[in-house]
Structures are given as C-alpha cells and as structure tokens.
C-alpha cells in the first residue's frame, strides 16, 4: 500500500508542476473514494471546472475498479446522479472525468446537533429513491449507499455518487461482501446473491441516521455490527426522537426488513410512502387548508365522479402549485412522468410556437406523455395566474385501482372532447 501511494503521489506531483494531464490542469485534492483519489481540475477546452478521480495504483485490478465505476455511472443520466463525462488511461493510471459540485455530503447532517428538518430529510431520500429506481431499471446496483456517497449541490439537490463497487446486471449481482458494513443488507453480509433490494436496505439506514443522528446498527467493531444487521432489529427511531410521526417508524421498519418479501421491492414503493409522509407533514388532515383544497377539488369538473374519500387519497400523490402569468409549465421535448389538472386560470398549449389549444379550469393536460410514455409534444404556458394540481404519474401508479380507473375514464372523456372540438373547428381534418 505504501509503495502504491508513493507512486500515486509522485505521479500527481509531476502533473501539478507540469502543464497537467492533456487538456486538464490539476488544481488541488478534493478527497478519496473507494476506487481512487479525487482532484479538482480545469478543462482548458470548455473552460470549466471538473472533478478527476485517478486510480491509486497502476495494477489491472485498480484500473478495472475505476473503469467499472465509469461504466456503471456513465450509462445513467438522472438529475439526482452525479454526471460522468469521460474516462481514459494516462501514463498507466486510469481516470474518470466527472461533474464538479460545490456542496456537502449527507454525512455532515447525520450528527444530532446538525439534523435537517423532517420534511427536508423526506424530500432528499425521496429523490434518491427516484435515482435508485432509475439506476435499477438500467441494470445498475450501487452496493455502497451511505451518507458520504450522497452530496447536496449548491441548490440543495441530492446527488448520488461513487459507483466504484456497483454491479451491472438486469436483476442480480454476484456473491461477495461489497460495501460499508454499517449500511450493508443482511443478504450482502451473508454473501448471498443480492438484488436491488439491498440498495433499499442501505438507503433505509441512511434515512434512519438522518432522522436520529445515530446509525441504525452500531457496534464496537465490524463483527458486532454484522451480528446486529443479520440478527437484530435497530432501536425504534421514535425512542430516539419521540416527536417523529408514526409513519416514519413504519417506513423504516419496511425499508430495514431482513426478509426480502417484507422489504420495499423498489425505489418507487419506498418513495411513494415517503411522499405520503411528506404530505402528512406539510398539510395534515384536520388542517383548514387541507379541507379547503378538498372542497376546491370537488368543485372541479375533472373530479366530479370522485368521492371525497378518493380525493383525499389522491391528494397524497398530488401537489397544488400556484404559477404566475406567462410561466412555462412544460416544454416540448421534455421527458417526465407528471401531468396536470387546472384548478383556476387558463393555459395555452403551443407547438412550434403556434397556439393549438387553450385549457380552462377543470381540464387536464400533459396526460398523453404519461399514457404514451413519450416526450412532450407541445409546450404549455400560463395565460393567466393559475392554480394547478401537479400529479406524479409514477406515484399514481401505486394508487388504488379504483382511483386509477377514474383517471383513465376522465382522460378518455377529455380526449373525446378535444377531438370533437378539433373536428368542429377544422372540418378538413388538418392536424392542429
């Protein structure tokens, strides 16, 4: 190890005293990951700062480990995953060029004297659930989810990073102990074939620590930690923070379940329950604003065939947003899984700069991108100040079947109305 470090240090010293590594000028050391040392550098071509992770050794094993990270994270493009720009070999050292972020990791917020607000914790872990679900769908299992591998950027957005021990597979990973013991799942520690649910367990450990300022599984050494993860349940989080809503204890119990059949099956399932908890924090039932929103929705034509109970359930998957006049709601070509119900105001739909439709209170828009699973084919902007219900389609997929059926009935009714209106205004059948 000492020889490897001396070789690496000599290599870096040479780079910093020379013109750098090709187009990249090394500025300073930022930190160390599981697969290499990270440096701040300047890209002289694009004139931007980047992060460079350079392998600590020149062995084939060191190269393989770093190239695995590039291959894993490089195939992913998600707003909550650190971007990989390039990878290569320079004087026998493997390197990765990554997005440079100025911020802090979640590790600093896992201390009892520096905990984040409850709703902030739920929002952060919800977004990482989304990032994990995306990575899993692409066949990438991270295997090292922990607070120090989740960074908050300058805008406070969480970014998952360090895929140095990730595994690329459609469903399962090979056997072996990989990761940091305090955050590893029971099946990882038993050296069993692991699945995406191992990442879910690790993220549950992160949530526990964010909420309590204490690790879910603590011990004097790795052996005692491993014993607790495989044999014992963590201390109930509400014993550490009695003011926490019961739902967070229920979420942690499911995320940290030792049996796979009892654990969340996906990031989407984990995220859905976090969204329910988040809605309960921000707008609990019994709050007058909650009742006002229910009353407002019952007056909107789109929800006329919903019962009050169904609207209350729906409210957990939706979000009321207020937007000023001339604001862009969705842009043509965007890819996302949200759609909208207009509660108040007027929205104009444009394609290639031309207004093709006007949406009024009580109507929905954006649902075709959800139904067809394609990019937006038009841009929607507010013609007046608007009140909108923004609905996450991924979360709606987890709603009861009766509610989903009502939505699709109303989508069909909306589509029928638009086609009828289009035919009346355009009898020649010209596409609008």
C-alpha positions as CSV (number, residue, x, y, z in Angstrom):
1,X,0.0,0.0,0.0
2,X,2.8,2.4,0.9
3,X,4.6,1.8,-2.4
4,X,1.3,2.3,-4.3
5,X,0.6,5.6,-2.5
6,X,4.1,6.8,-3.2
7,X,3.8,6.0,-6.9
8,X,0.5,7.9,-7.0
9,X,1.8,10.9,-5.1
10,X,4.8,11.1,-7.3
11,X,2.6,11.0,-10.4
12,X,0.3,13.8,-9.1
13,X,3.2,16.0,-8.0
14,X,4.5,15.7,-11.6
15,X,1.1,16.6,-13.0
16,X,0.7,19.7,-10.8
17,X,4.1,21.0,-11.5
18,X,3.7,20.5,-15.3
19,X,1.1,21.5,-17.8
20,X,-1.3,18.9,-16.4
21,X,-3.0,15.8,-17.9
22,X,-3.6,16.8,-21.5
23,X,-6.5,19.3,-21.5
24,X,-6.9,19.0,-17.7
25,X,-4.9,21.1,-15.2
26,X,-4.9,19.6,-11.7
27,X,-5.6,22.3,-9.1
28,X,-6.0,20.5,-5.7
29,X,-7.0,17.4,-4.0
30,X,-10.7,17.1,-3.0
31,X,-11.0,13.7,-1.3
32,X,-10.7,10.0,-1.7
33,X,-13.3,7.5,-2.8
34,X,-13.4,3.7,-2.7
35,X,-11.8,3.4,-6.1
36,X,-9.4,6.4,-6.3
37,X,-8.4,9.8,-5.3
38,X,-10.5,12.8,-6.5
39,X,-8.9,16.1,-7.6
40,X,-10.3,19.5,-8.8
41,X,-9.2,20.3,-12.3
42,X,-9.7,22.8,-15.0
43,X,-10.8,21.8,-18.5
44,X,-8.9,24.1,-20.8
45,X,-11.1,23.4,-23.8
46,X,-14.5,24.0,-22.4
47,X,-13.3,26.4,-19.7
48,X,-15.0,24.7,-16.8
49,X,-14.0,23.0,-13.5
50,X,-14.3,19.3,-13.3
51,X,-13.5,16.6,-10.8
52,X,-11.0,13.9,-11.8
53,X,-10.8,10.6,-10.0
54,X,-7.5,8.9,-10.6
55,X,-6.7,5.3,-9.6
56,X,-4.3,4.9,-6.7
57,X,-2.4,2.2,-8.4
58,X,-1.4,1.0,-11.9
59,X,-2.4,-2.6,-11.5
60,X,-5.1,-4.2,-13.7
61,X,-7.3,-4.5,-10.6
62,X,-7.1,-0.8,-9.9
63,X,-7.9,0.0,-13.5
64,X,-10.8,-2.5,-13.5
65,X,-12.3,-0.9,-10.4
66,X,-12.3,2.6,-11.8
67,X,-13.5,1.6,-15.2
68,X,-16.4,-0.3,-13.6
69,X,-17.4,3.0,-11.9
70,X,-17.3,4.8,-15.3
71,X,-19.2,2.1,-17.0
72,X,-21.9,2.0,-14.2
73,X,-22.5,5.7,-13.7
74,X,-21.7,6.6,-17.3
75,X,-24.8,4.8,-18.6
76,X,-27.0,6.8,-16.2
77,X,-28.5,10.2,-16.9
78,X,-30.6,11.4,-13.9
79,X,-30.9,14.8,-12.2
80,X,-30.0,13.1,-8.8
81,X,-27.0,11.1,-10.1
82,X,-23.5,12.7,-10.5
83,X,-22.7,13.0,-14.2
84,X,-19.7,11.2,-15.7
85,X,-18.1,13.0,-18.7
86,X,-15.2,10.8,-19.8
87,X,-12.8,8.1,-18.8
88,X,-9.4,7.0,-20.1
89,X,-5.8,6.0,-19.3
90,X,-2.9,8.4,-18.8
91,X,0.7,7.1,-18.1
92,X,-0.7,3.8,-16.8
93,X,-3.2,5.5,-14.4
94,X,-6.9,5.1,-15.1
95,X,-9.0,8.2,-14.6
96,X,-12.6,9.4,-14.7
97,X,-13.7,12.9,-15.6
98,X,-16.8,13.9,-13.5
99,X,-19.1,16.8,-12.9
100,X,-17.7,19.0,-10.1
101,X,-20.1,20.0,-7.4
102,X,-19.6,22.5,-4.6
103,X,-21.5,21.3,-1.6
104,X,-21.5,18.9,1.3
105,X,-22.4,15.2,1.8
106,X,-25.2,14.0,4.0
107,X,-22.6,12.8,6.5
108,X,-22.5,16.3,8.0
109,X,-26.2,16.1,8.7
110,X,-26.1,12.8,10.5
111,X,-25.0,14.4,13.7
112,X,-27.5,15.1,16.5
113,X,-26.6,18.8,16.6
114,X,-26.9,19.3,12.9
115,X,-30.0,17.4,11.8
116,X,-32.1,18.6,8.8
117,X,-35.8,19.5,9.2
118,X,-38.0,16.4,8.9
119,X,-39.6,17.4,5.6
120,X,-36.2,18.1,4.1
121,X,-35.0,14.6,5.1
122,X,-38.1,13.0,3.5
123,X,-37.6,15.1,0.3
124,X,-33.9,14.1,0.0
125,X,-34.4,10.4,0.5
126,X,-37.5,10.5,-1.9
127,X,-35.3,11.9,-4.7
128,X,-32.6,9.3,-4.0
129,X,-35.4,6.7,-4.2
130,X,-36.1,8.0,-7.7
131,X,-32.4,7.9,-8.7
132,X,-32.1,4.3,-7.4
133,X,-35.2,3.2,-9.2
134,X,-33.8,4.7,-12.4
135,X,-30.4,3.0,-11.9
136,X,-32.1,-0.3,-11.1
137,X,-34.2,-0.2,-14.3
138,X,-30.9,0.3,-16.2
139,X,-29.5,-2.8,-14.5
140,X,-27.1,-1.0,-12.1
141,X,-27.0,-1.9,-8.4
142,X,-25.0,0.7,-6.4
143,X,-24.0,-1.6,-3.5
144,X,-22.5,1.3,-1.4
145,X,-25.3,3.6,-0.4
146,X,-24.2,5.7,2.6
147,X,-24.4,9.3,3.7
148,X,-20.9,10.2,2.4
149,X,-21.9,9.0,-1.1
150,X,-24.9,11.4,-1.3
151,X,-23.9,15.0,-1.9
152,X,-26.1,18.1,-1.7
153,X,-25.2,20.5,-4.5
154,X,-25.3,24.3,-4.4
155,X,-29.0,24.3,-4.8
156,X,-29.5,21.7,-2.1
157,X,-30.4,18.9,-4.6
158,X,-29.1,15.5,-3.5
159,X,-26.8,13.7,-5.9
160,X,-25.9,10.0,-5.7
161,X,-22.2,9.4,-6.5
162,X,-19.3,6.9,-6.2
163,X,-20.4,3.8,-8.2
164,X,-16.9,2.3,-7.6
165,X,-18.3,-1.1,-6.5
166,X,-21.6,-1.0,-8.5
167,X,-22.7,-4.1,-10.4
168,X,-24.2,-4.0,-13.8
169,X,-26.9,-6.6,-14.2
170,X,-30.6,-6.8,-15.1
171,X,-31.6,-8.4,-11.9
172,X,-28.9,-9.8,-9.6
173,X,-25.3,-9.3,-8.6
174,X,-22.6,-11.8,-7.9
175,X,-21.9,-13.1,-4.4
176,X,-19.4,-11.4,-2.1
177,X,-19.1,-8.8,0.6
178,X,-19.1,-5.4,-1.0
179,X,-19.8,-2.0,0.6
180,X,-19.5,-0.4,4.1
181,X,-20.6,-2.8,6.9
182,X,-22.9,-0.4,8.8
183,X,-25.0,0.1,5.7
184,X,-25.0,-3.3,4.2
185,X,-28.0,-5.6,3.9
186,X,-28.3,-8.9,5.6
187,X,-28.0,-10.8,2.3
188,X,-24.9,-8.9,1.4
189,X,-23.2,-9.8,4.7
190,X,-24.2,-13.5,4.2
191,X,-22.5,-13.3,0.8
192,X,-25.7,-14.2,-1.0
193,X,-26.7,-13.1,-4.5
194,X,-28.1,-9.6,-3.9
195,X,-30.7,-7.6,-5.8
196,X,-31.9,-4.0,-6.0
197,X,-33.5,-4.5,-2.5
198,X,-30.0,-4.4,-1.0
199,X,-29.8,-0.8,-2.1
200,X,-33.2,-0.2,-0.5
201,X,-31.9,-1.5,2.9
202,X,-28.9,0.7,2.7
203,X,-31.0,3.8,1.9
204,X,-33.2,2.9,4.9
205,X,-30.0,3.0,7.1
206,X,-29.3,6.5,5.7
207,X,-32.8,7.7,6.4
208,X,-32.6,6.3,10.0
209,X,-29.4,8.2,10.5
210,X,-30.7,11.5,9.0
211,X,-33.7,11.3,11.4
212,X,-31.9,10.3,14.6
213,X,-28.3,11.4,14.3
214,X,-27.4,7.8,15.1
215,X,-26.5,4.8,13.0
216,X,-29.2,2.1,12.7
217,X,-26.7,-0.6,13.5
218,X,-24.0,0.3,16.0
219,X,-21.2,-1.7,17.5
220,X,-17.6,-1.6,18.8
221,X,-16.3,-3.3,15.7
222,X,-17.4,-4.6,12.3
223,X,-18.1,-8.1,13.8
224,X,-20.7,-6.7,16.3
225,X,-22.3,-4.5,13.6
226,X,-22.6,-7.5,11.2
227,X,-24.1,-9.6,14.0
228,X,-26.8,-6.9,14.7
229,X,-27.6,-6.4,11.0
230,X,-28.2,-10.2,10.5
231,X,-29.8,-11.0,13.8
232,X,-31.3,-7.9,15.5
233,X,-33.7,-5.0,14.6
234,X,-32.4,-1.4,15.2
235,X,-33.7,0.6,18.1
236,X,-37.1,2.1,17.3
237,X,-36.4,5.5,15.9
238,X,-39.2,7.1,17.9
239,X,-37.4,6.1,21.1
240,X,-34.6,8.4,20.0
241,X,-37.0,11.1,18.6
242,X,-40.4,10.7,20.2
243,X,-41.8,13.7,18.2
244,X,-41.4,11.8,14.9
245,X,-44.8,10.9,13.2
246,X,-45.5,7.1,13.5
247,X,-45.4,6.8,9.7
248,X,-41.6,7.3,9.7
249,X,-41.2,4.3,12.1
250,X,-43.4,2.2,9.8
251,X,-41.4,3.3,6.7
252,X,-38.1,2.4,8.4
253,X,-39.4,-1.0,9.6
254,X,-40.3,-1.9,6.0
255,X,-37.1,-0.5,4.5
256,X,-34.9,-2.3,7.0
257,X,-36.8,-5.6,7.0
258,X,-34.4,-8.5,7.0
259,X,-36.6,-10.7,4.8
260,X,-36.9,-9.6,1.2
261,X,-40.6,-10.3,1.0
262,X,-41.2,-7.8,3.8
263,X,-38.9,-5.1,2.4
264,X,-39.8,-2.5,-0.2
265,X,-39.5,-4.1,-3.6
266,X,-38.4,-1.0,-5.4
267,X,-37.4,2.7,-5.0
268,X,-40.8,3.6,-6.3
269,X,-42.5,1.8,-3.4
270,X,-40.2,3.4,-0.9
271,X,-40.6,6.8,-2.5
272,X,-44.4,6.5,-2.5
273,X,-44.6,6.1,1.3
274,X,-42.2,8.9,1.8
275,X,-44.4,11.2,-0.4
276,X,-47.4,10.1,1.8
277,X,-45.4,11.0,4.9
278,X,-44.3,14.3,3.4
279,X,-47.9,15.3,2.5
280,X,-48.9,14.5,6.1
281,X,-46.1,16.7,7.5
282,X,-46.9,19.7,5.2
283,X,-50.7,19.5,5.2
284,X,-52.1,17.2,7.9
285,X,-55.7,16.2,7.8
286,X,-57.7,18.4,10.1
287,X,-55.8,21.5,8.8
288,X,-58.2,24.1,7.4
289,X,-56.1,24.4,4.3
290,X,-56.4,20.7,3.7
291,X,-60.2,20.9,3.9
292,X,-60.3,24.0,1.7
293,X,-58.3,22.1,-1.0
294,X,-60.7,19.1,-0.8
295,X,-63.6,21.5,-1.2
296,X,-61.9,23.2,-4.2
297,X,-61.2,19.9,-5.9
298,X,-64.8,18.7,-5.5
299,X,-65.9,21.7,-7.5
300,X,-63.6,21.0,-10.4
301,X,-65.3,19.1,-13.3
302,X,-62.4,16.6,-13.6
303,X,-63.1,15.3,-10.1
304,X,-66.9,15.3,-10.2
305,X,-67.1,11.5,-10.3
306,X,-64.6,11.1,-7.3
307,X,-65.9,10.6,-3.8
308,X,-64.5,12.8,-1.0
309,X,-62.5,9.8,0.3
310,X,-61.0,9.2,-3.1
311,X,-60.0,12.8,-3.4
312,X,-58.3,12.7,0.0
313,X,-56.4,9.6,-1.1
314,X,-55.5,11.3,-4.4
315,X,-54.2,14.3,-2.5
316,X,-51.3,12.2,-1.2
317,X,-50.0,11.7,-4.7
318,X,-50.6,15.2,-5.9
319,X,-49.3,18.7,-5.2
320,X,-51.1,22.1,-5.5
321,X,-48.9,24.7,-7.2
322,X,-49.6,28.4,-7.9
323,X,-48.0,29.9,-11.0
324,X,-47.8,33.5,-12.3
325,X,-48.9,34.6,-15.8
326,X,-46.6,33.7,-18.7
327,X,-44.8,30.9,-16.8
328,X,-43.7,27.8,-18.7
329,X,-45.2,24.7,-17.2
330,X,-43.9,22.0,-19.5
331,X,-41.7,22.3,-22.6
332,X,-41.9,20.4,-25.9
333,X,-39.4,17.6,-25.9
334,X,-39.2,17.2,-22.2
335,X,-39.3,13.7,-20.7
336,X,-41.0,13.3,-17.3
337,X,-43.9,11.5,-15.7
338,X,-46.1,14.3,-14.4
339,X,-49.5,15.7,-15.7
340,X,-51.7,18.5,-14.5
341,X,-55.3,19.3,-13.7
342,X,-56.0,23.1,-14.0
343,X,-58.0,24.3,-11.0
344,X,-58.1,28.0,-11.7
345,X,-56.9,30.2,-14.6
346,X,-56.1,29.5,-18.3
347,X,-53.3,27.6,-20.0
348,X,-52.2,27.9,-23.6
349,X,-50.7,24.9,-25.5
350,X,-48.2,25.7,-28.2
351,X,-46.5,23.6,-30.8
352,X,-43.7,25.0,-33.0
353,X,-44.6,28.4,-31.5
354,X,-48.2,28.3,-32.6
355,X,-51.1,28.2,-30.1
356,X,-53.0,25.0,-30.8
357,X,-55.3,24.7,-27.8
358,X,-56.5,26.5,-24.7
359,X,-57.0,24.7,-21.4
360,X,-59.5,26.1,-18.9
361,X,-60.3,25.4,-15.2
362,X,-61.4,21.8,-14.6
363,X,-59.5,20.3,-17.6
364,X,-56.3,18.2,-17.6
365,X,-53.2,18.4,-19.8
366,X,-49.9,16.6,-20.2
367,X,-51.6,13.2,-19.7
368,X,-50.6,11.9,-23.2
369,X,-46.9,11.9,-22.2
370,X,-47.8,9.7,-19.3
371,X,-50.1,7.4,-21.2
372,X,-47.9,7.0,-24.3
373,X,-44.6,7.1,-22.3
374,X,-43.1,9.6,-24.8
375,X,-41.5,13.0,-24.7
376,X,-43.8,16.1,-24.5
377,X,-45.1,17.0,-28.0
378,X,-46.1,20.6,-27.0
379,X,-45.3,23.5,-24.7
380,X,-47.8,24.7,-22.0
381,X,-47.6,28.2,-20.6
382,X,-50.0,30.1,-18.3
383,X,-52.2,32.7,-19.9
384,X,-53.2,34.0,-16.5
385,X,-52.3,33.4,-12.9
386,X,-53.0,29.7,-12.4
387,X,-53.7,27.1,-9.7
388,X,-52.6,23.6,-10.8
389,X,-52.7,20.2,-9.4
390,X,-49.4,18.5,-10.4
391,X,-49.6,14.8,-10.3
392,X,-46.7,12.4,-10.3
393,X,-47.7,9.5,-12.6
394,X,-45.2,7.1,-11.0
395,X,-46.8,7.6,-7.7
396,X,-50.3,7.5,-9.2
397,X,-49.4,4.0,-10.5
398,X,-49.3,2.9,-6.8
399,X,-52.8,4.4,-6.1
400,X,-55.8,2.0,-5.7
401,X,-57.1,0.5,-8.9
402,X,-60.5,2.3,-8.5
403,X,-58.8,5.7,-8.5
404,X,-56.6,4.9,-11.5
405,X,-59.7,3.7,-13.4
406,X,-61.5,7.0,-12.7
407,X,-58.4,8.9,-14.0
408,X,-58.4,6.9,-17.3
409,X,-62.1,7.4,-17.7
410,X,-61.6,11.2,-17.3
411,X,-58.6,11.1,-19.7
412,X,-60.8,9.4,-22.3
413,X,-63.6,12.0,-21.8
414,X,-61.1,14.8,-22.2
415,X,-59.6,13.2,-25.3
416,X,-63.1,12.8,-26.8
417,X,-63.9,16.4,-26.1
418,X,-60.7,17.6,-27.7
419,X,-61.3,15.5,-30.8
420,X,-64.9,16.8,-31.1
421,X,-63.7,20.4,-30.7
422,X,-60.9,19.8,-33.2
423,X,-63.3,18.4,-35.8
424,X,-65.7,21.3,-35.4
425,X,-63.0,23.9,-35.8
426,X,-61.1,22.1,-38.5
427,X,-63.6,20.1,-40.8
428,X,-61.0,19.5,-43.4
429,X,-59.1,17.3,-40.9
430,X,-56.0,19.3,-40.9
431,X,-53.8,18.4,-37.9
432,X,-53.8,21.0,-35.2
